[in-house]
Each structure stands twice: as C-alpha cells, then as structure tokens.
C-alpha cells in the first residue's frame, strides 16, 4: 500500500513539473534559512557548556548607586572571594580574574604584544573545566611568577606543547615559569585568554579594600544550594566589610550611606546566562543578546510558514486538475483516509527533496553566513548526530503540516459534483487562500520595513556629530613600550600631514576607563558627589580630538598649576549644579584609606562628546592633566594616507626597533561598537530577500494557475476586442488587492516593533513616512511584476487554441 502511494505520488509530481519545481524550491529556500538560523541559535545557547559544573558556577555582580551613578558591574572587590569562603559553607570554591591590559612577551629578539593575558587564582581549575595537557592543575598557579598557557601559545613560542618548566619573559622584566599547558579555550566561551598569570604576583589581590571593584569573582556552589537564600546573606557581609571604609572615604557609615539614597548590592549571575543575558561594565568579552535569538527564531518561523503557505496555496489552486482524479477514485471505492494518505505522501516527498536541497544549500552558504554573523560555525560529526534526525523529523512534520489542508480539502470533493463539472472553478474558492497570500506578503513587508529602519539607524549613527573628530585620527598602540613616548610624539608632529598628536591611554572610542568620585567641599558631602570617569590627558588632547572648549581654557604645557586643574564636560556641570563652573573647586581622595584628599580647580568646560555607545546618553567625564601612556592619537590631513602611515612606522621603529608597529583608525574603532547591529542588518537583508523570493514563487505559481483556469475567458475577451493591458489588469487586480491589504496590516505592526527596537538607542533617527511608503510600493511592484509574467503570457496566447475545443 505504502509503495503504491509513493509510486502514484511520484507520477503526479513528475506530471506537473512546474508545480513540483516551484514547491520544492520554495520549501528548500525556507528550510535552508531555518537551518542556518537553527545553527546560529544552537551556537548561541552552547556558550560555556564545556564546563562540567556549569549549573553550579555563578559570577558575582555589583550594583552600585552613588554620586549620580547607578551601574551594574561584572566585577567585585578583592577581599570578597575570601570572605565568601570563610562565611558561607554553601560555597565550595571561588576563583578570581583580574585584567591588567596587554603584555609584551619576548620571542627571539622581538617583543610580541599579547592582549589575552589575565591574572587568575590557583583555584581556577576547581571552578572551570580547562583540561590541562601538561602540568598539575592543583599546583599550577600556586607559586609566584608562574603561568599557565594554552596549547596554541606553547606552539607559538616554543614550537612544541610540552613546555612545563620553560620560561617566558614578560614586559622585559619578569621571567614567568610555565607550570601548565591547557587545551585552547573553546570559541563558545564568555572569556578567551591565552596566558593565566599567578594571582599571588598581584599586590592588589591582597588588599582589603571593599570600595574598589576590579576583580571578576566566580563561585562554585555546593549541590542543592538555594540561590535566593544565599543572596540574602550578602548584605550583612557588605555592611561589615565596606562600612568602616565608607566612614574613612566619605565620612559616613553604612546606614547613613543607605539613608542618603545610595546602595551597594551583590547578586549572582549563572555562568550559563552570561553570554546571552549579561551586558554590564567589566565583561571579559563581548556578549550577545537573547533578543537577537528570539528575533531570528521568529524570522525562521515566519519564513517556514511562508514556504508552507506556498504549498497549501498551489495545491488547493490545482484542485480543478485533481478533482476528476478524486471523483473517479471515490466512485471506484477509495476511502477518504486513503486519499488523504495519498496527498500527504506527495507532500512528504516534496518536503524530502526540498530538505536535501536545503541541507546542501546551507552547507554551501555557511561560510558566507559565518562571515556576516561573526560566527565560526562548522558542521562536524557531532553536529550531524542531531542535525540529520532533526531534518528527518522536520520532513515528516512539515510535510504533514504543509500537506494537511490540501489533503483534506481535495479528499472532501463529492464525486457527483466533480463529474458534473461543478468544481471547474477550483481556483476561485478562496477565503483561506486569500488570507494566506496576505500573511505571506505581510511578513515580507514587515521584514522590508524592519530592514530599512535598521539601515537608516546605522547610517544615522555613522553620520552623527559625536563632539570629536573620529575620521582623521590614527591611533598608534602600545606606546607604553617606549621609555620616551613624549619624544616620539614631538617627532611625529614634525611630519608633513600630521596636524597634532596626543599621548593618553584614554580615547573616546575605547581604551582604559577609570572611575573616580569628586566632592564639592572638603567635608565630602555625598549629596553633591560626582562619581564619574576620570581621564588623564595631555595639553594636546582636546585639539587633537577636535573637541570644543565652551567655557574657560585648555591645559597649557609647562603651567605647573594645571597639574591640579580639571576640565569637565557639560553633563558633569549639569549634575554638579554649577551655574559658573570655571573657577570652582572639587576634592578627590588620593589614598586607599580615604585619609588624604586633593583640591582640584576647574579651568574649563568641554562640549559633550560621545564616549560610550549611542544607546546611552552622554555621562559626566573629568579630564586632568598628566602623563598617561598606552596610545598615541595622531590627527592627520593627507591625501597620501599610505605614505603617511609608512612615515609614522619609520619613526616608530627608530624609537622601538624590536617592537611591532600597530595602529588603527578611530572611525574603525567607532564602527566596531556597532558591529553587532551591522551584522544583524546584513542578516535581515538576506532573510528579507529570501522571504520575498519565497512569496514571489508562490504568487508566480498562483498566477499561473489563475491564468490556466481562465484560459477560455481570456480567449473570448480577446475575440471581443480586449487588449493585452486589459487582460493583465484583470488577472492582476485580485492579487494586488491582497497585497494592499497586507500593507495595511503589516505597516503599523512593523512601525510599532521598530519603535520598540529604537528605544534601545539614546540617539536615534525617527521613522520616516517614506520608509513605509517605499516598502509598500516596492511590495506592490514586486507582486505586479511576478504576476505579469504569467498574465502577459496568457494575454498573448492565440485565442483559437483555447476555444477550438468548445
């Protein structure tokens, strides 16, 4: 019986080749997009799952409100880990990370800058699953000047992996003994480091300061620990640890600190949730967002539904062609359930061939998909173990879903009506079919509008005045390698094409960030305290960045008083409440115990500039004059950029012959902040194109069958004098009406959804009316062109051929 279903289905599909090709291609495109999205989603949910204790590992986050600042940090105080271990038996182990920038590592006679370097506790391997190839994980990081490296680094510096006992020279000063080699950390991890330095080398790790949050602290909880109960115990510990230090720093105890409207809270974030659910200050790597996962899953569902709708529409539109077959089968005694099984078999066969094409297409498109999504997804043997069964299950499920309505619709025909010819207008029965066409094009229009709004927002961001010049600034890295970086700066300023240069580790597009609290009086009144970023810059910083002083003056070289001077931005002025800020004094604590403070004098106000993402409003920042290395920002004006870069490189090597010359353009660093949105925009364009193609395939098929059903009507109209344009209009108007209905429904939904997305940006472009108009008009044009291909063909046919049988 089943063999007969397959044979009959194959003959029917082969007989109607055009229908079969359209259905297979439509489903294949839909399944291909869904498969790529499934691979993306599986990759996103796979982060940190290499840890065998995943469900028991948590990170400590700090949530602090003070001095006008209310922020959450992925970092916590140095003594917190030891205090947790001593006070809470629910905690099995703790481990801390402390980032300290890049390090120079000697390789032959060259120094190589390594950015993936971090200090780690010796308990690191108790918390995280980092398989050690060589060495003992229990003792690897206990000794001072010890380092654990990855297998790639071992091969890079020693050309072999078993390098335990060998030494690495870091920063030209310290020999670190390699005590362990671990496997390379998987791509799906929320941190990626190649060098783990012993925490005992870091004096800061032994400090008892509860007010400095610089350590990423992780906990391994014992099985069965109640998370909420444990978190409720944190407040007394904070009160005990930070209370006395608050008294010294701001001259108020913990209770007074809370009564003033401030707070200092700790909360735990599950390791498995960090990648998709955490985006706070101090993350160890760039995380993703669960919102994008949901968006892509919704797109996958919509595109698959659109593809299934194609199958339903085309199958039911062919009802007149299959009606006599159904009638004859029923007269000969075939039961309805067998007819349903027959049509479902056809649907499953179509879906199977579509799935084969989709798998092949996904495999071919995967490199392109990886490029625009920023992923490194590969189809491995492990992937196939779940992908092939899932694909087989999808074939059955989608085949049954897509073929269910046509199967029950066609099998319900009454033999008497069929044989009397009452179903000759099979295409015209169609509220459900009309609804499905509206849904198809509504989805496509929704995606078109969303894509255009995302594109406009990214263009708005790229063209926005940020308050500084990012387009003409070259950033030279690693200037802290140089013993005389200021001399290099002066040398570079003599090069033709260099307008200015500034030496500072603080730049608007990234780099080091430092937070400091300033007070408006010596009594450290917290009501007017300003907790803000504090950047150390030189006298050339503001002109190099093309920032604008709107009150007061800039720093001056050689002016000793400027070592105690400040320049603040407009946001800081607003928060401090100063009407005339120039000449005002601020006080800052200069020791860890809070016993000493320094008076600082405001000499200028700089116009607000964006140094965070444009998702956020400009926050206060304070500039002080001093010596800060790390980066050399060079303002350039040259038509021969390659030649100028070469000159900068030559000067660099004259000062540091053994150090690599590394540079970037500030506009590229700015664009990197929005790389996620740019990738999402590219993916939206790709998915939208797929959705439109699938919808057009379905519309093309429907138009073909509509023309086929009205062949004789078209012939009669032509004999009576109708021209081509009249016939094309007649065949097109019903479809165009459905597209217009789709626009009316989809446009408001798209507008509301994208308004919600734009709320994530403090600086955003308004949705233009023409975006909706262009999307709607574009959808009408696309639909009309698709329909016209068949309509014109039908209108140009010789009427004699369609009427000779009458």
C-alpha positions in Angstrom: 0.0 0.0 0.0 2.7 2.5 1.0 4.8 1.6 -2.0 1.7 2.3 -4.2 1.3 5.8 -2.5 4.9 6.6 -3.3 4.7 5.5 -6.9 1.5 7.4 -7.5 2.8 10.5 -5.8 6.0 10.4 -7.9 4.0 10.1 -11.1 1.7 13.0 -10.2 4.7 15.2 -9.2 6.5 14.3 -12.4 3.4 15.0 -14.5 3.2 18.5 -13.0 6.8 19.5 -13.2 6.3 23.3 -12.9 4.2 22.9 -9.8 6.7 20.5 -8.3 9.7 22.7 -9.0 8.1 25.8 -7.5 7.0 23.9 -4.4 10.4 22.2 -4.0 12.3 25.5 -4.4 10.0 27.4 -2.1 10.3 24.8 0.7 14.0 24.4 0.1 14.7 28.1 0.5 12.6 28.2 3.6 14.2 25.2 5.1 17.7 26.4 4.2 17.1 29.7 6.1 15.6 27.9 9.0 18.6 25.5 9.1 21.1 28.4 9.2 19.2 30.1 11.9 19.0 26.9 13.9 22.7 26.5 13.7 23.1 30.1 14.9 20.8 29.6 17.8 22.4 26.3 18.8 25.7 28.0 18.7 24.4 30.9 20.9 23.0 28.6 23.5 26.1 26.5 23.5 28.3 29.0 25.3 30.2 27.8 28.4 28.7 24.4 28.2 32.1 22.8 28.0 32.2 23.4 31.8 31.2 20.1 33.6 30.0 22.1 36.6 28.1 24.6 34.6 24.9 24.5 36.6 26.7 25.3 39.9 29.0 28.2 38.7 28.0 31.8 39.2 29.6 35.2 38.8 29.3 37.9 41.4 27.9 41.2 40.0 28.0 44.6 41.9 25.1 47.0 41.6 26.1 50.4 42.9 24.3 53.7 43.2 26.4 56.7 44.4 27.3 60.2 43.2 24.7 60.3 40.5 25.9 56.9 39.1 23.7 53.8 39.1 25.5 51.0 37.3 26.0 47.3 37.4 29.4 45.8 37.3 30.7 42.3 36.4 33.5 43.0 38.9 33.7 43.0 42.7 36.2 43.8 45.5 39.5 41.9 46.0 38.6 40.5 49.5 35.2 39.3 48.6 36.2 35.8 47.5 38.0 35.0 50.7 35.1 36.5 52.8 32.6 34.3 50.9 34.7 31.1 51.5 35.0 31.9 55.2 31.4 32.8 55.9 29.2 30.7 53.6 29.6 26.9 53.7 27.3 26.7 50.7 30.2 27.9 48.6 32.5 25.0 47.5 35.2 27.1 45.8 35.9 30.6 44.4 38.1 31.9 41.6 39.0 35.5 40.6 40.2 37.1 37.4 42.0 40.4 37.2 42.6 42.0 33.8 45.7 44.3 33.6 45.9 45.2 29.9 48.3 43.7 27.3 51.7 42.3 28.0 54.9 42.1 26.0 56.2 38.6 25.5 59.7 38.0 24.3 60.0 35.8 21.2 63.6 35.7 20.0 64.8 39.3 19.7 61.2 40.6 19.2 58.6 41.6 21.7 55.1 40.4 20.8 52.1 42.1 22.3 49.6 39.7 23.8 46.2 41.0 24.7 44.6 37.8 26.1 46.5 37.9 29.4 44.9 37.7 32.8 45.8 37.1 36.5 43.9 34.1 38.0 43.6 32.4 41.3 45.2 29.0 41.8 41.6 27.7 42.3 40.8 28.5 38.7 40.7 24.8 37.7 38.4 23.9 40.6 35.7 26.1 39.2 36.2 26.0 35.4 36.8 22.9 33.1 40.1 23.8 31.4 41.7 20.4 30.6 45.4 20.5 31.3 47.6 18.7 28.8 50.8 19.1 30.8 51.3 20.0 34.4 49.3 19.6 37.6 46.1 21.8 37.9 46.2 21.6 41.7 49.5 23.4 41.9 50.0 25.1 38.6 49.3 28.7 39.7 50.3 28.5 43.4 53.9 29.7 43.0 54.7 33.3 42.3 55.9 34.1 38.7 54.1 31.0 37.3 52.0 31.0 34.2 49.6 28.5 32.5 49.3 28.9 28.8 47.2 27.4 26.0 48.5 24.8 23.6 48.5 27.3 20.7 50.7 29.7 22.7 53.1 26.8 23.6 53.5 26.1 19.9 53.8 29.8 19.0 56.7 30.4 21.4 58.3 27.0 21.8 57.3 25.0 18.7 56.0 22.2 21.0 53.3 21.7 23.6 55.1 20.0 26.5 56.9 23.2 27.8 56.3 22.8 31.5 59.4 24.2 33.3 60.4 26.6 30.5 60.4 30.4 31.0 58.6 33.3 29.2 60.0 36.9 29.6 57.1 39.3 30.1 57.5 43.1 29.8 61.2 42.8 29.6 61.4 42.4 33.3 59.8 39.2 34.8 60.6 35.6 33.9 57.5 33.5 34.2 57.8 29.8 34.7 55.4 27.7 32.6 53.7 25.4 35.0 50.8 24.1 32.8 49.5 23.9 29.3 45.8 23.7 28.8 43.7 23.0 25.7 42.7 26.0 23.7 39.6 27.6 25.2 36.5 26.8 23.1 35.1 29.5 20.9 31.8 29.2 22.8 33.2 30.8 26.0 32.5 34.1 27.6 36.2 34.6 28.1 39.2 33.8 25.9 42.6 34.1 27.4 45.9 32.5 26.4 48.0 33.4 29.5 46.9 32.8 33.1 49.4 34.5 35.5 49.6 33.6 39.2 47.4 36.0 41.2 50.0 36.0 44.0 52.1 38.3 41.8 49.5 41.0 42.0 49.7 43.0 45.2 46.2 44.5 44.6 44.8 40.9 45.1 45.9 41.1 48.7 44.4 44.5 49.5 41.4 44.7 51.9 39.6 47.4 50.0 35.9 46.8 49.6 35.4 50.1 47.6 37.5 49.1 44.6 35.7 46.7 42.2 38.3 45.3 39.8 38.0 41.5 40.1 35.8 39.1 38.3 34.7 36.7 41.0 33.2 33.3 40.4 31.6 30.9 42.8 31.2 27.1 42.7 28.1 26.3 44.8 27.6 23.0 46.5 24.8 20.9 45.1 21.3 21.8 46.4 22.2 25.4 47.3 19.3 27.8 47.4 20.4 30.8 45.4 17.9 33.3 46.9 18.8 32.3 50.5 22.5 32.7 49.8 22.0 36.2 48.2 20.0 37.3 51.2 23.2 36.8 53.3 25.3 39.2 51.3 24.0 42.4 52.7 25.4 41.9 56.3 28.8 40.9 54.8 28.9 44.1 52.7 27.9 46.1 55.8 30.7 44.6 57.8 33.4 44.8 55.1 32.6 48.2 53.5 31.0 50.0 56.4 34.3 51.1 58.1 35.9 52.0 54.8 32.9 54.1 53.8 33.4 56.1 57.0 37.0 56.8 56.0 36.3 57.6 52.4 33.1 59.7 52.6 32.8 60.2 56.3 29.5 58.4 56.8 28.7 54.9 58.0 26.8 52.3 56.0 23.4 53.2 57.4 23.9 56.9 56.6 25.1 55.8 53.1 21.8 53.9 52.5 19.6 56.7 54.1 21.2 59.1 51.6 19.6 57.1 48.8 22.6 55.1 47.8 23.1 51.3 47.8 25.8 48.7 47.3 24.4 45.3 46.4 25.7 42.0 45.2 23.8 39.5 43.0 24.7 36.2 41.3 24.6 35.6 37.6 24.6 32.0 36.4 27.6 31.1 34.2 25.2 29.7 31.6 23.3 33.0 31.4 26.3 35.4 31.0 26.7 35.2 27.2 23.0 36.0 26.3 21.7 37.7 29.4 24.5 39.9 30.7 25.9 43.2 29.3 27.4 45.2 32.2 30.6 47.1 32.9 33.6 44.8 33.1 32.6 41.9 31.0 35.5 39.7 30.0 34.4 39.5 26.4 31.7 40.9 24.1 28.5 39.1 24.9 25.4 38.6 22.6 21.8 39.2 23.4 18.8 36.9 23.9 16.7 39.4 22.0 18.5 38.6 18.7 18.0 34.9 19.3 14.3 35.5 19.7 14.1 37.7 16.6 15.9 35.1 14.5 13.7 32.3 15.8 10.6 34.4 14.9 12.1 35.1 11.4 12.8 31.4 10.9 9.2 30.5 11.9 7.7 33.2 9.6 9.8 32.1 6.6 9.0 28.5 7.1 5.3 29.3 7.4 5.5 31.4 4.2 7.1 28.4 2.5 4.3 26.0 3.8 1.7 28.5 2.7 3.1 28.3 -0.9 2.5 24.5 -0.8 -1.1 24.9 0.5 -2.0 27.6 -2.0 -0.6 25.9 -5.0 -2.1 22.5 -4.1 -5.6 23.9 -3.5 -5.3 26.1 -6.6 -4.8 22.9 -8.6 -8.0 21.4 -7.2 -9.8 21.5 -10.5 -6.9 19.5 -12.1 -7.1 16.9 -9.4 -10.9 16.9 -8.9 -11.7 14.3 -11.6 -9.0 12.0 -10.2 -10.6 12.3 -6.7 -14.1 11.7 -8.2 -13.0 8.6 -10.1 -11.1 7.2 -7.1 -14.2 7.6 -4.9 -16.6 6.0 -7.4 -14.2 3.0 -7.6 -14.5 2.7 -3.8 -11.5 4.5 -2.5 -12.0 5.7 1.1 -11.2 9.3 2.1 -8.4 8.2 4.5 -6.6 6.6 1.6 -6.9 9.8 -0.5 -5.6 11.8 2.5 -2.7 9.4 2.8 -2.0 9.8 -1.0 -1.9 13.6 -0.8 0.2 13.6 2.3 2.7 11.2 0.6 3.1 13.7 -2.2 3.7 16.5 0.4 6.3 14.5 2.3 8.1 13.6 -1.0 8.2 17.2 -2.0 9.5 18.2 1.5 12.1 15.4 1.4 13.6 16.7 -1.9 13.4 20.2 -0.5 15.2 19.2 2.7 18.0 17.6 0.6 18.5 20.8 -1.4 18.2 22.8 1.8 21.0 20.8 3.6 23.2 21.2 0.6 22.4 24.9 0.3 23.1 25.5 4.0 26.4 23.7 3.7 27.4 25.9 0.8 26.1 29.1 2.3 27.7 28.5 5.8 31.0 30.4 5.1 29.0 33.4 3.9 26.7 33.2 6.9 29.7 32.9 9.2 31.2 36.0 7.6 28.2 38.3 8.1 27.2 36.8 11.5 30.7 36.8 13.0 30.4 33.1 13.9 32.7 30.2 13.3 30.0 27.5 12.9 31.1 24.3 11.4 29.2 21.1 10.5 31.0 18.4 12.4 30.3 14.7 13.1 28.7 15.8 16.4 26.5 18.3 14.5 25.3 15.6 12.1 24.3 13.4 15.0 21.5 15.8 15.9 21.0 17.5 12.6 20.1 14.5 10.4 17.5 13.1 12.8 16.1 16.7 13.2 16.0 17.1 9.4 14.2 13.7 9.0 11.7 14.7 11.7 11.2 18.1 10.1 10.5 16.4 6.7 7.7 14.4 8.3 6.2 17.2 10.4 6.5 19.9 7.8 5.3 17.6 5.1 2.2 16.7 7.1 1.5 20.3 8.1 2.0 21.8 4.6 0.0 19.0 3.0 -2.7 18.6 5.6 -5.1 21.3 4.3 -4.7 20.3 0.6 -5.1 16.7 1.6 -8.4 17.2 3.5 -9.6 19.8 1.0 -9.1 17.7 -2.1 -10.3 14.4 -0.5 -13.6 16.1 0.5 -14.8 16.6 -3.1 -18.1 14.8 -3.8 -18.0 12.5 -6.8 -21.4 13.8 -8.2 -20.3 17.4 -8.1 -16.9 16.6 -9.7 -18.3 14.6 -12.6 -21.0 17.2 -13.3 -18.2 19.8 -13.6 -19.3 21.9 -10.6 -15.7 22.3 -9.4 -14.2 23.7 -12.6 -13.6 27.0 -10.8 -11.3 25.4 -8.3 -9.1 28.4 -8.0 -11.8 30.8 -7.1 -12.8 29.2 -3.8 -10.6 31.1 -1.6 -11.0 33.0 1.6 -8.3 30.9 3.3 -6.1 31.1 0.2 -6.5 34.9 0.2 -5.7 35.0 3.9 -2.6 33.0 3.3 -1.4 35.3 0.5 -2.0 38.3 2.8 0.0 36.6 5.5 2.9 35.9 3.1 3.2 39.4 1.8 2.5 40.9 5.2 5.5 39.0 6.6 7.7 40.2 3.6 6.6 43.8 4.1 7.2 43.6 7.8 10.8 42.4 7.1 11.3 45.1 4.4 10.3 47.9 6.7 12.4 46.5 9.6 15.5 46.2 7.3 15.1 49.7 6.0 14.7 51.2 9.5 17.8 49.3 10.8 19.8 50.5 7.8 18.7 54.2 8.4 19.6 54.0 12.1 23.0 52.6 11.4 23.5 55.4 8.8 22.3 57.9 11.3 24.9 56.7 13.9 27.7 56.8 11.4 26.9 60.4 10.4 26.1 61.8 13.8 28.3 64.6 15.2 29.9 62.9 18.2 31.6 66.0 19.6 35.1 64.8 18.4 36.7 64.1 15.0 36.9 60.3 14.5 37.6 60.4 10.8 41.1 61.9 10.8 42.7 60.3 13.8 45.2 57.5 13.7 45.7 55.6 16.9 49.2 54.1 17.5 49.1 51.3 20.0 51.4 50.1 22.8 53.3 53.4 23.4 53.8 52.3 27.0 56.6 50.1 25.5 58.6 53.3 24.9 60.7 54.9 27.6 60.4 58.3 25.8 56.9 58.3 24.3 56.7 62.1 24.6 59.7 62.5 22.4 58.1 60.3 19.8 55.0 62.4 20.0 57.0 65.6 19.3 58.9 63.9 16.4 55.6 62.8 14.8 54.3 66.4 14.9 57.1 67.5 12.6 55.9 65.2 9.8 54.0 66.8 6.9 50.4 65.8 7.1 50.4 65.5 10.9 48.3 68.3 12.4 48.6 67.3 16.1 49.3 64.4 18.4 48.3 63.5 22.0 49.6 60.8 24.3 46.9 59.3 26.5 45.5 55.9 27.4 42.0 57.3 27.3 40.2 57.7 24.0 36.5 58.3 23.2 36.3 55.0 21.2 37.7 52.7 23.9 40.8 52.1 25.9 41.2 52.3 29.6 38.4 53.5 31.7 38.8 54.8 35.3 36.1 55.9 37.7 36.7 58.5 40.5 34.4 60.3 43.0 34.8 64.1 43.3 33.2 66.1 46.1 32.2 69.8 46.0 33.5 70.5 49.5 36.2 69.3 52.0 33.5 67.7 54.2 32.8 65.2 51.3 29.1 65.9 51.2 27.6 63.0 49.3 24.5 65.0 48.2 26.6 66.7 45.5 29.2 64.0 45.0 30.1 63.2 41.4 31.1 59.6 40.6 32.4 59.8 37.1 35.0 58.7 34.6 38.3 60.4 35.1 40.8 60.6 32.2 44.4 61.6 32.4 45.3 63.6 29.2 47.9 66.0 27.9 47.7 69.6 26.7 47.2 68.4 23.0 44.3 66.0 23.7 41.4 68.4 23.1 42.8 69.9 19.9 43.8 66.5 18.6 40.3 65.2 19.0 38.8 68.4 17.6 36.8 68.8 20.8 35.4 72.2 21.7 36.1 74.3 24.9 32.9 76.2 25.5 34.0 77.9 28.8 37.4 78.6 30.2 40.6 77.3 28.7 42.5 74.2 27.8 45.5 72.8 29.6 48.9 74.5 28.9 52.2 72.9 28.7 54.7 74.0 31.4 52.0 75.6 33.5 52.6 73.9 36.9 49.2 74.9 38.3 47.5 72.8 35.6 48.7 69.6 37.4 45.8 70.4 39.9 43.4 71.6 37.3 40.3 69.9 35.7 38.3 70.3 32.6 34.8 68.8 32.9 32.0 68.2 30.3 28.6 69.7 30.1 27.0 66.6 31.7 29.2 67.0 34.7 28.3 70.7 35.0 24.6 69.8 34.9 25.0 67.1 37.6 27.0 69.3 39.9 24.5 72.1 39.5 27.2 74.7 38.8 26.0 77.9 37.1 29.5 79.2 36.7 31.7 76.1 36.8 35.0 77.8 35.8 36.9 78.6 39.0 35.0 76.1 41.2 36.9 73.6 43.3 36.4 69.8 43.5 38.0 67.5 46.1 39.3 64.0 45.4 40.5 61.2 47.7 44.2 60.3 46.9 44.8 57.3 49.1 43.1 53.9 49.6 42.2 54.6 53.3 40.5 58.0 52.5 42.6 59.9 54.9 44.0 62.4 52.3 42.4 64.5 49.6 43.4 66.9 47.0 41.9 70.2 45.9 41.3 70.4 42.1 40.5 73.6 40.2 38.0 73.7 37.3 39.6 75.7 34.4 37.3 74.8 31.5 34.2 73.1 30.2 34.4 70.9 27.1 31.3 70.4 24.9 29.7 67.0 25.5 31.2 64.2 23.3 30.0 60.6 23.0 32.5 58.2 24.5 30.0 55.5 25.2 27.6 53.7 22.8 24.9 55.9 21.2 22.5 53.6 23.0 23.3 55.7 26.1 23.1 59.4 26.9 26.4 61.3 27.5 27.5 60.8 31.1 29.9 63.0 33.1 33.6 62.9 32.4 36.5 64.8 34.1 39.8 65.4 32.3 43.0 66.0 34.3 46.5 66.8 33.0 49.2 64.3 33.4 51.3 61.6 31.8 49.3 58.6 30.6 50.7 56.2 28.0 49.1 53.4 26.1 48.0 55.1 22.9 49.2 57.9 20.7 46.4 59.7 18.9 47.6 61.5 15.7 45.4 64.0 13.9 46.2 63.7 10.2 45.4 65.6 7.0 46.9 63.9 4.0 45.8 62.7 0.5 48.5 60.0 0.7 47.4 58.1 3.7 49.5 55.0 2.9 52.6 57.2 2.6 51.9 59.0 5.8 51.4 55.7 7.7 54.7 54.5 6.3 56.4 57.6 7.7 54.8 57.1 11.1 56.0 53.5 11.0 59.6 54.6 10.2 59.7 57.0 13.2 58.2 54.3 15.4 61.0 51.8 14.5 63.6 54.5 15.1 62.5 54.6 18.7 61.5 50.9 19.2 63.3 48.7 16.6 62.2 45.4 18.3 58.5 46.4 18.8 55.8 45.8 16.2 54.1 48.9 14.8 50.4 48.6 15.5 47.8 51.2 14.6 44.1 51.7 13.8 41.8 54.4 12.5 39.5 55.8 15.1 36.5 55.6 12.8 37.1 51.9 12.5 37.2 51.6 16.3 33.9 53.5 16.5 32.2 51.3 13.9 33.3 48.2 15.9 31.0 49.4 18.7 28.0 48.8 16.4 29.4 45.7 14.6 26.5 43.6 16.1 23.9 45.9 14.6 25.7 46.0 11.3 25.8 42.2 11.2 22.1 42.0 12.2 21.3 44.4 9.4 23.1 42.3 6.8 21.3 39.2 8.1 18.0 41.0 8.0 18.6 42.0 4.3 19.5 38.3 3.5 16.5 36.9 5.3 14.1 39.5 3.8 15.4 38.7 0.3 14.7 35.0 1.0 11.2 35.8 2.3 10.4 37.9 -0.8 11.7 35.2 -3.2 9.6 32.5 -1.5 6.5 34.7 -1.5 7.0 35.5 -5.2 7.5 31.9 -6.1 4.1 31.2 -4.5 2.5 34.1 -6.2 4.0 33.1 -9.5 2.5 29.7 -9.2 -0.9 31.0 -8.2 -0.9 33.5 -11.1 0.0 30.6 -13.5 -3.0 28.5 -12.3 -5.3 31.5 -12.2 -4.4 32.2 -15.9 -4.9 28.5 -16.6 -8.3 28.4 -15.1 -9.4 31.5 -17.1 -7.9 30.5 -20.4 -11.2 30.3 -22.2 -12.4 33.5 -20.6 -9.3 35.2 -21.8 -9.8 33.8 -25.3 -13.4 35.1 -25.5 -12.3 38.6 -24.2 -9.6 38.8 -26.9 -12.1 37.8 -29.6 -14.3 40.6 -28.4 -11.5 43.1 -28.7 -9.8 43.2 -25.3 -6.1 44.2 -25.5 -3.1 42.9 -23.5 -3.1 45.6 -20.8 -6.8 45.0 -20.1 -6.3 41.3 -19.6 -3.2 41.8 -17.5 -5.1 44.2 -15.3 -8.0 41.7 -15.0 -5.7 38.9 -13.9 -3.6 41.1 -11.6 -6.2 43.2 -9.7 -7.3 40.4 -7.3 -3.7 39.7 -6.2 -2.8 43.4 -5.9 -5.8 43.9 -3.6 -4.5 41.2 -1.3 -1.0 42.9 -1.3 -2.6 46.2 -0.4 -4.4 44.5 2.5 -1.1 43.0 3.6 0.5 46.5 3.6 -2.4 48.0 5.7 -1.9 45.2 8.3 1.9 44.8 8.3 2.9 48.5 8.2 1.5 49.5 11.6 2.9 46.3 13.2 6.4 47.0 11.7 6.3 50.6 12.9 5.4 49.6 16.5 8.0 46.9 16.6 10.8 49.0 15.2 9.9 51.9 17.5 10.4 49.5 20.4 13.8 48.5 18.9 14.9 52.1 18.5 14.2 52.8 22.2 17.4 50.9 22.9 19.3 54.0 21.4 19.5 57.3 23.3 20.3 58.9 19.9 18.0 57.6 17.2 16.6 58.5 13.8 12.8 59.0 13.6 11.0 56.6 11.4 10.3 58.4 8.2 6.9 58.1 6.5 8.6 57.4 3.2 10.1 54.2 4.6 6.6 52.8 4.9 5.6 54.1 1.5 8.7 52.7 -0.3 8.2 49.3 1.4 4.5 49.2 0.4 5.1 50.5 -3.1 8.0 48.1 -3.6 5.9 45.1 -2.5 3.2 46.1 -5.0 5.7 46.4 -7.8 7.3 43.1 -6.9 3.9 41.4 -6.8 2.8 43.0 -10.1 6.0 42.0 -11.9 5.6 38.5 -10.6 2.0 38.2 -11.7 2.6 40.0 -15.0 5.0 37.3 -16.2 2.1 34.8 -16.4 -0.6 37.4 -17.2 1.2 38.7 -20.3 1.9 35.1 -21.4 -1.8 34.3 -21.1 -2.8 37.5 -22.8 -0.5 36.9 -25.7 -1.8 33.4 -26.3 -3.7 32.6 -29.5 -7.4 32.5 -28.6 -8.1 29.9 -31.3 -6.2 27.3 -29.2 -8.3 27.9 -26.1 -11.7 28.0 -28.0 -11.3 25.2 -30.6 -12.5 22.5 -28.2 -15.7 24.3 -27.3 
